[in-house]
Each structure stands twice: as C-alpha cells, then as structure tokens.
Amino acid sequence: MATGIKDRVAIIGMGCTRFGERWDASLENLAQEAFSEALADAKLDVKDIQAVWFSVCMEEASVGKSSIGISTALRLPFIPVTRVENYCASGTEAFRGAVYAVASGAYDVAMAIGAEKLKDIGYGGLPGAGSGAGTLTWLWWPNVTAPGAFAQLASAYTARYGHEPLDVKRAMAQVSVKSHANGAKNEKAHLRKPVSMEQVMGAPIVAHPLGLFDCCGVSDGSACAIVTTVERAKAMGYKDFVTVKALEVGLSSGEEMQYSGWDGAHFETARRCSTRAYAEAGIKNPRKELSLLEVHDCFSITELVTYEDLHLSEPGHAVKDVLDGVYNLDGELPCQVDGGLKCFGHPIGASGLRMLYELYLQMHGRAGARQRENPRFGLTHNLGGFPFANVCSIAIVGRYGV
C-alpha cells in the first residue's frame, strides 16, 4: 500500500537567480546562474547529476520545444532531461519528477530546474488569444482575462460570507502591504519598495475590486533544486538537510464549471490537495504545526482565499486573520516571507522552485533579515489556471528528524 514520500528524499542543494526584468541575461544564462549556485551549495560536480526535470510554461517564447538547449547550456553529461509543464505549478511539477525519480531508486541524484524568460517579448500576463495553448483557452472563454476572473473570485467570496466589500478590500490591501514589506528585505526580489495601505487602497483599478497593487507582475528568473534519498545524503556526508514531508498535485475535474455545487468563492483543488498533503506529512493541526508559508499570490484575493482552502483560517475568517496580522512576518504563521509572487516575482516555470528555495534557506538559517526563529515545517502552494479550472500543487518540507 502506498505510504507517500515523507522523509524519503533530501534536498541537498538549491539555487535561485535574482528575479526581475533581466534584460542582461537569456533564459540559458538564468538557468546557469541557478544551477551554479545549487551545485556549489550541494558541493557537487555536474557529473554527479544523473537526471534532470526542467520546467518552463511558455516554451515557445522561452526555449522552443526541446530540452536540448538547457542540456547544452548547463553542459549536462549526456543524461536524460525531461521538460515538464503544468501552468503556474510547473516548477513544483519538475520538483515532483526529480523527487519521485530518486525515491523510486532509478537515480541516486536528480535535479529540478525551472526558468522563464518573458520580458524581452513584451509578455503581459497569463496566456490569451494567439499565444500557444492560450489560443484554445480563448476559444472556450473568449471574454476571460486573469484579473477579470480573479476579480469574480473576490466578489463571490464577499457575497458568500456576507462581508462588507470595504473590509475585503482592506484585507486584500494588507496582503500586498505585507508582501512588499517582506520583499524589501530580499536582495533577489523583483520589487523591493514598501507600500502603505493608503497607496494600495488608492491605486488605479485593474478589474474591480482588484487594483494595481493587488496583481503580481511579470518577471524573468530561474530556480534549481538537487535531491537524493535520505540514506544517500547520509552516506555523502550531509548532516543538516531538509527533507520532503509531502508532495501532492490535484487538477480540476470539471466540477467547478459543469455542476452547481461550486460557490465560486474557493479553490476545490487546494482544499482537497492540502488535506492529502497534511495526511502524508502527518500534520494534524496545520496552523499550529507549520512555521512558514509560500502561497500562490497571483492576486491578493487568491492569497486571502487560499488561507481558508489550506485549512489555516476558518471559512469566512481570513479577512479578520489578515487584518489582525496573523500572516505577517512577525505574526503567528508568516506567509510570503520572501515577498511572494507579488514582489519576488513570477517567472512561471521557476515559481514553485523559488518558493522551496526560501523555505530551504529558512531551514538552514540563511535568510538574513527575513530569518524566522527555529522553523520546523514549511508549505508551498502553487495554483495554475483560473478559479473555475485550475491545477494545485502543494509541497511540505522540513528539517530531517523533525
């Protein structure tokens, strides 16, 4: 009977570039940056890597259909490289491939690397008309934009729990203020300027009630993780390492669009995926047992709703929890300690691995001004697609022996 992945796989090295408008670097350059840092961190040579999973979402814009460009750029020694994509959860999908590869015994050491290079082509958001797979999306939902779809989530959430619209707007603003404050402490973040509640509340509206500061931007960047089994990590001399406690992925089955039970105010994939992840990790009370969160804040309302979908805030209570500072850097359960998608940035294929990178630094006490005291477990959450059709991936990691 399947028992999951808990404490079977160790992360022995990670790397991440500075995210942002990287006009100075190609996708291959960015991947080289992250890869070099991960190799040095793991104290390994390229010949030690036996298989690679490479994530990129908009491959036609970034690297084309083949993985040969990455293999060549990183001078990988004639080993398998598998390109994966799962929308905004692509980075965690690459991580899943590498983790399960070593857990199965197929390889001793594997790597996940994600990258996205979109600023040079003028990319402005999620796929739309005429952009690869987005063409099909346009045929199915001709009037949908990402801000428009997530604005509907905000309206549905407000109505579902009978909130005053201004209270939800303030909570959304606090989500952004918190992330900007954290991003200002992160030298690799795209956006590093704090903002005030007044600035966020008074910003131009993009899709009501979402304003300018409620939306994450577009970034270039890359992140990388090297993994092996726990037994192999010990044999290689690693003593203080981070292990994978749970790794779950769930995709919409059509219930949101095709049936009448969905209220439009939550993500069913996140509710189900997080429940499975907690069971796999042996976590009974996530709000008390988790130390840190990195969630998919493509829009501030997404982060707000996700707190409830992850069973951290009671249904309808995330507004109060956010305004009370529960998820602030000095709060009960800090979220987006590195600035999140909102401020660290969102190069789609790299985001899931970037989230893991922050948890990895925190577990090793290397997060600088953002460092939290004695973190035990951390959770990453990716959401890809739209509220009514999406993929959710969740990883839980922690120090070995905890």
C-alpha positions as CSV (number, residue, x, y, z in Angstrom):
1,M,0.0,0.0,0.0
2,A,1.3,3.5,-0.9
3,T,2.7,5.4,2.0
4,G,3.7,8.7,0.4
5,I,7.1,10.4,0.2
6,K,7.6,11.6,3.8
7,D,11.3,11.7,4.8
8,R,12.4,9.6,1.9
9,V,14.0,12.4,-0.1
10,A,16.5,15.0,0.9
11,I,17.2,18.4,-0.7
12,I,21.0,18.8,-0.7
13,G,21.4,21.9,-2.8
14,M,19.4,24.8,-4.1
15,G,20.0,27.9,-6.2
16,C,17.9,30.9,-7.4
17,T,18.6,33.9,-9.5
18,R,17.6,37.5,-8.9
19,F,14.1,37.8,-10.4
20,G,13.1,40.8,-12.4
21,E,13.5,42.5,-15.7
22,R,16.6,40.6,-16.6
23,W,17.5,42.3,-19.9
24,D,21.1,41.3,-19.2
25,A,20.5,37.5,-19.4
26,S,19.0,34.9,-21.7
27,L,17.0,32.0,-20.3
28,E,20.1,29.9,-20.6
29,N,22.1,32.5,-18.6
30,L,19.5,32.5,-15.9
31,A,19.4,28.7,-15.7
32,Q,23.2,28.7,-15.5
33,E,23.1,31.1,-12.5
34,A,20.6,29.0,-10.5
35,F,22.4,25.7,-11.5
36,S,25.8,27.1,-10.5
37,E,24.5,28.2,-7.1
38,A,22.8,24.8,-6.5
39,L,25.9,22.8,-7.4
40,A,28.1,24.9,-5.1
41,D,25.6,24.7,-2.3
42,A,25.5,20.9,-2.6
43,K,29.3,20.7,-3.1
44,L,28.8,18.6,-6.2
45,D,30.1,18.5,-9.7
46,V,28.0,18.4,-12.8
47,K,29.0,14.8,-13.4
48,D,27.2,13.9,-10.2
49,I,23.8,14.8,-11.6
50,Q,22.1,11.7,-13.2
51,A,18.8,13.1,-14.4
52,V,17.1,16.5,-14.8
53,W,13.5,17.7,-14.9
54,F,13.2,21.1,-16.5
55,S,10.1,23.3,-16.1
56,V,9.0,26.1,-18.4
57,C,5.5,27.2,-19.1
58,M,5.7,29.3,-22.2
59,E,8.2,27.2,-24.0
60,E,7.6,28.7,-27.5
61,A,8.6,32.1,-26.1
62,S,11.5,30.8,-24.0
63,V,13.3,27.8,-25.3
64,G,11.3,26.1,-28.0
65,K,10.0,22.5,-27.8
66,S,13.2,20.7,-27.0
67,S,15.2,20.4,-23.8
68,I,18.5,20.3,-25.8
69,G,19.1,24.0,-25.2
70,I,19.1,23.5,-21.4
71,S,21.2,20.4,-21.7
72,T,23.8,22.3,-23.8
73,A,23.7,25.4,-21.7
74,L,24.4,23.5,-18.5
75,R,26.8,21.1,-20.1
76,L,24.9,18.1,-18.7
77,P,26.9,14.9,-19.4
78,F,24.6,13.1,-21.9
79,I,21.9,12.4,-19.2
80,P,18.1,12.5,-19.6
81,V,16.4,15.9,-19.4
82,T,12.7,15.9,-19.2
83,R,10.8,19.1,-19.9
84,V,7.5,19.4,-18.0
85,E,4.7,22.0,-17.8
86,N,1.7,22.4,-15.5
87,Y,0.8,26.0,-16.0
88,C,1.9,28.1,-12.9
89,A,2.6,24.9,-11.0
90,S,5.3,23.9,-13.5
91,G,8.2,24.4,-11.1
92,T,6.7,22.1,-8.5
93,E,6.0,19.6,-11.3
94,A,9.7,19.5,-12.1
95,F,10.5,19.0,-8.4
96,R,8.0,16.2,-8.3
97,G,9.7,14.4,-11.2
98,A,13.1,14.6,-9.6
99,V,11.9,13.6,-6.1
100,Y,10.0,10.6,-7.3
101,A,12.9,9.6,-9.5
102,V,15.3,9.2,-6.6
103,A,12.7,7.8,-4.3
104,S,12.0,5.0,-6.8
105,G,15.7,4.1,-6.8
106,A,16.1,4.9,-10.5
107,Y,18.7,7.5,-9.8
108,D,20.9,8.5,-6.9
109,V,21.0,12.2,-7.5
110,A,18.5,14.2,-9.6
111,M,17.8,17.8,-10.3
112,A,14.8,20.0,-10.9
113,I,15.3,23.4,-12.6
114,G,12.7,25.9,-13.7
115,A,13.1,29.0,-15.8
116,E,11.1,31.6,-17.7
117,K,12.3,34.4,-19.9
118,L,9.3,36.6,-21.0
119,K,10.1,40.3,-20.5
120,D,12.0,40.6,-23.8
121,I,9.0,39.6,-25.9
122,G,6.6,42.0,-24.1
123,Y,4.6,39.3,-22.4
124,G,2.0,40.8,-20.1
125,G,0.2,38.1,-18.2
126,L,-1.4,34.7,-18.5
127,P,-1.9,33.2,-22.0
128,G,-4.5,34.8,-24.1
129,A,-5.5,34.9,-27.8
130,G,-2.8,33.8,-30.2
131,S,-0.3,32.5,-27.6
132,G,0.2,28.8,-28.0
133,A,-2.1,26.8,-25.7
134,G,-3.8,30.0,-24.8
135,T,-5.4,30.0,-28.2
136,L,-7.6,27.1,-27.1
137,T,-8.4,28.9,-23.8
138,W,-9.5,31.9,-25.9
139,L,-11.9,29.8,-27.9
140,W,-13.5,28.3,-24.8
141,W,-13.6,31.6,-22.7
142,P,-13.4,34.4,-25.2
143,N,-14.1,37.2,-22.6
144,V,-11.8,35.9,-19.8
145,T,-8.8,37.8,-18.5
146,A,-6.8,36.7,-15.5
147,P,-7.6,39.9,-13.5
148,G,-11.3,39.6,-14.5
149,A,-11.6,36.0,-13.5
150,F,-9.9,36.6,-10.1
151,A,-12.0,39.7,-9.6
152,Q,-15.0,37.5,-9.8
153,L,-13.5,35.3,-7.1
154,A,-13.3,38.4,-4.9
155,S,-16.9,39.2,-5.5
156,A,-18.1,35.7,-4.9
157,Y,-16.1,35.4,-1.7
158,T,-17.5,38.7,-0.4
159,A,-21.1,37.6,-1.1
160,R,-20.6,34.0,0.2
161,Y,-19.6,35.2,3.7
162,G,-21.6,38.4,3.8
163,H,-18.6,40.6,4.2
164,E,-18.6,44.3,3.7
165,P,-16.8,44.9,0.4
166,L,-14.6,47.6,2.0
167,D,-13.4,45.0,4.6
168,V,-12.4,42.6,1.9
169,K,-10.6,45.4,0.1
170,R,-8.7,46.3,3.2
171,A,-7.7,42.7,3.8
172,M,-6.5,42.4,0.2
173,A,-4.5,45.6,0.7
174,Q,-2.9,44.3,3.8
175,V,-1.9,41.2,1.9
176,S,0.0,43.4,-0.6
177,V,1.5,45.7,2.1
178,K,2.8,42.7,3.9
179,S,4.4,41.2,0.8
180,H,6.0,44.5,-0.2
181,A,7.5,44.9,3.3
182,N,9.0,41.4,3.1
183,G,10.2,41.8,-0.5
184,A,12.1,44.9,0.6
185,K,14.2,42.7,2.8
186,N,15.1,40.3,-0.1
187,E,18.0,41.2,-2.3
188,K,16.8,38.8,-5.1
189,A,13.3,40.2,-5.2
190,H,11.9,42.0,-8.3
191,L,10.0,44.7,-6.3
192,R,11.8,46.0,-3.2
193,K,9.8,49.1,-2.2
194,P,7.5,49.1,0.8
195,V,4.0,50.4,0.2
196,S,1.4,51.8,2.5
197,M,-2.3,50.9,3.0
198,E,-3.2,54.3,1.5
199,Q,-1.2,53.7,-1.6
200,V,-2.7,50.3,-2.2
201,M,-6.3,51.4,-1.4
202,G,-5.9,54.4,-3.7
203,A,-4.3,52.6,-6.7
204,P,-5.9,52.5,-10.1
205,I,-8.4,49.7,-10.5
206,V,-7.5,46.9,-12.9
207,A,-10.6,44.8,-12.6
208,H,-12.9,45.8,-9.7
209,P,-12.1,45.3,-6.8
210,L,-8.5,44.4,-7.8
211,G,-6.2,47.4,-8.0
212,L,-2.7,47.8,-9.4
213,F,-1.1,46.5,-6.2
214,D,-3.4,43.5,-6.0
215,C,-1.8,42.0,-9.1
216,C,1.6,40.3,-9.4
217,G,3.8,41.3,-12.3
218,V,5.8,39.5,-14.9
219,S,9.4,38.5,-14.2
220,D,12.4,36.7,-15.6
221,G,14.2,34.2,-13.4
222,S,15.3,30.6,-12.6
223,A,15.5,28.4,-9.6
224,C,17.0,24.9,-9.0
225,A,16.9,22.0,-6.5
226,I,19.2,19.0,-6.2
227,V,17.8,15.9,-4.4
228,T,18.8,12.5,-3.3
229,T,17.5,9.9,-0.9
230,V,17.9,10.4,2.8
231,E,20.2,7.3,3.0
232,R,22.3,8.6,0.2
233,A,22.5,12.0,1.7
234,K,23.9,10.5,4.9
235,A,26.4,8.4,3.0
236,M,27.6,11.5,1.2
237,G,28.3,13.2,4.5
238,Y,25.4,15.7,4.7
239,K,24.3,16.2,8.3
240,D,21.8,19.0,8.4
241,F,19.5,18.7,5.5
242,V,15.9,19.4,4.5
243,T,13.6,16.5,3.6
244,V,10.3,16.3,1.7
245,K,7.4,15.6,4.0
246,A,4.6,15.6,1.4
247,L,4.1,16.4,-2.3
248,E,0.6,16.5,-3.7
249,V,-0.8,17.7,-7.0
250,G,-4.5,17.9,-8.0
251,L,-6.3,19.2,-11.1
252,S,-9.8,20.3,-11.6
253,S,-12.2,17.6,-12.8
254,G,-14.8,19.9,-14.2
255,E,-16.9,20.1,-11.0
256,E,-16.4,23.9,-10.8
257,M,-17.7,24.6,-14.3
258,Q,-20.1,21.7,-15.0
259,Y,-22.0,21.3,-11.8
260,S,-23.9,23.6,-9.5
261,G,-22.2,22.8,-6.2
262,W,-19.3,25.2,-6.5
263,D,-19.9,28.7,-5.0
264,G,-17.1,30.5,-6.9
265,A,-15.6,31.6,-3.6
266,H,-12.9,28.9,-3.1
267,F,-10.5,26.5,-4.9
268,E,-11.7,23.0,-4.6
269,T,-8.3,21.7,-5.8
270,A,-6.5,23.4,-2.9
271,R,-8.9,22.1,-0.3
272,R,-8.5,18.5,-1.4
273,C,-4.8,18.7,-2.2
274,S,-3.9,20.3,1.2
275,T,-5.9,17.7,3.0
276,R,-3.9,14.9,1.3
277,A,-0.6,16.7,1.9
278,Y,-1.3,17.1,5.7
279,A,-2.2,13.4,5.9
280,E,1.0,12.4,4.1
281,A,3.2,14.7,6.3
282,G,1.5,13.6,9.5
283,I,0.3,17.1,10.3
284,K,-2.8,17.3,12.4
285,N,-3.1,21.0,13.1
286,P,-1.5,22.9,10.2
287,R,-2.0,26.4,11.7
288,K,0.0,25.4,14.8
289,E,2.5,23.0,13.3
290,L,3.5,24.9,10.1
291,S,6.2,27.5,10.6
292,L,6.1,29.3,7.2
293,L,4.0,29.5,4.1
294,E,4.7,30.4,0.5
295,V,1.4,30.5,-1.4
296,H,0.4,31.4,-4.9
297,D,-0.5,35.1,-4.6
298,C,-1.0,35.8,-8.3
299,F,-3.6,38.3,-7.0
300,S,-4.2,39.4,-3.4
301,I,-7.6,37.8,-3.3
302,T,-6.0,34.4,-4.2
303,E,-3.8,34.5,-1.1
304,L,-6.8,35.6,1.0
305,V,-9.0,32.7,-0.1
306,T,-6.1,30.2,0.0
307,Y,-5.7,30.7,3.7
308,E,-9.1,29.1,4.1
309,D,-8.6,26.5,1.4
310,L,-5.4,25.4,3.2
311,H,-7.5,25.0,6.4
312,L,-5.5,27.7,8.2
313,S,-8.3,30.2,8.7
314,E,-11.8,29.2,9.3
315,P,-14.2,29.7,6.4
316,G,-15.0,33.4,6.1
317,H,-12.4,34.3,8.8
318,A,-9.4,35.0,6.6
319,V,-10.3,38.7,6.4
320,K,-10.1,39.1,10.2
321,D,-6.9,37.0,10.4
322,V,-5.1,39.0,7.7
323,L,-6.1,42.3,9.3
324,D,-5.0,41.0,12.7
325,G,-1.5,40.3,11.3
326,V,-1.6,36.5,11.7
327,Y,0.3,36.1,8.4
328,N,2.8,39.0,8.8
329,L,6.5,38.4,9.1
330,D,6.2,38.7,12.9
331,G,2.8,37.0,13.1
332,E,1.6,33.6,14.2
333,L,2.2,32.0,10.7
334,P,4.3,34.1,8.4
335,C,3.4,33.9,4.7
336,Q,5.3,35.2,1.7
337,V,8.4,35.8,3.8
338,D,10.4,36.5,0.6
339,G,7.8,38.8,-0.9
340,G,5.9,36.1,-2.8
341,L,4.9,36.2,-6.4
342,K,3.8,39.8,-5.8
343,C,7.3,41.1,-5.0
344,F,9.8,38.3,-5.5
345,G,8.3,37.8,-9.0
346,H,6.6,35.2,-11.1
347,P,8.7,33.7,-13.9
348,I,6.1,30.9,-14.3
349,G,8.3,27.9,-14.8
350,A,10.5,28.9,-11.8
351,S,8.0,30.0,-9.2
352,G,7.4,26.7,-7.4
353,L,11.1,26.1,-7.0
354,R,11.6,29.7,-5.9
355,M,9.1,29.1,-3.1
356,L,11.0,26.0,-2.0
357,Y,14.3,28.0,-2.1
358,E,13.0,30.4,0.5
359,L,11.9,27.5,2.8
360,Y,15.3,25.8,2.3
361,L,17.1,29.0,3.3
362,Q,14.9,29.4,6.3
363,M,15.5,25.8,7.5
364,H,19.3,26.4,7.2
365,G,19.1,29.7,9.0
366,R,20.4,31.6,5.9
367,A,17.5,34.0,5.1
368,G,19.2,37.1,6.5
369,A,16.8,39.9,7.6
370,R,13.8,37.6,6.9
371,Q,15.0,34.8,9.0
372,R,12.4,33.3,11.4
373,E,13.4,31.6,14.6
374,N,13.7,27.8,14.5
375,P,11.4,26.9,11.6
376,R,10.3,23.3,11.6
377,F,7.8,22.8,8.7
378,G,7.2,24.9,5.6
379,L,4.5,24.7,2.9
380,T,4.5,25.8,-0.7
381,H,1.3,26.2,-2.7
382,N,1.0,26.7,-6.4
383,L,-2.2,27.4,-8.3
384,G,-2.3,27.4,-12.1
385,G,-5.1,28.4,-14.4
386,F,-8.3,30.2,-13.4
387,P,-10.6,29.9,-10.4
388,F,-13.0,27.7,-12.4
389,A,-10.4,25.4,-13.9
390,N,-7.0,25.0,-12.2
391,V,-4.2,22.9,-11.0
392,C,-2.9,23.0,-7.4
393,S,0.4,21.6,-6.2
394,I,1.5,21.5,-2.5
395,A,4.8,20.6,-1.0
396,I,5.7,20.4,2.6
397,V,9.3,20.3,3.7
398,G,11.1,20.3,7.0
399,R,14.3,19.7,8.8
400,Y,15.3,16.0,8.9
401,G,14.5,14.3,12.1
402,V,11.6,16.7,12.9
